[in-house]
């Protein structure tokens, strides 16, 4: 078993994100997990991510606050505490924290090594 303490988690910069800080909890450089990686994202009020369609699917789990997910087809979904969603590979999405408190979200994605 490989334990990762939050105090030891390293920050990473997610492309096309703004007013957001993220920590790698598992996978990639954080642990030997080779099938997926897990990140912890903190979105400041007004923070988010630009519209983008990733090459890999992803799961979002909101731990606190609310995030609004805008999809490329015009649909909008507000996720609150313990709400989650799966966004398939190639589906465009934007993220925004429209509230006045920090929104915290887990991100789970397949490891690029596992999909190669």
Secondary structure, DSSP 8 states (H G I E B T S, - for coil): -----GGG-EEE--TTEEEEEEEEEESTTSSS--SEEEEEEEEEEEEEEEEEE-SS-EEEEEEES-EEEEETTS-EEEE-TT-EEEE-TT-EEEEE--SSS-EEEEEEEE-HHHH-
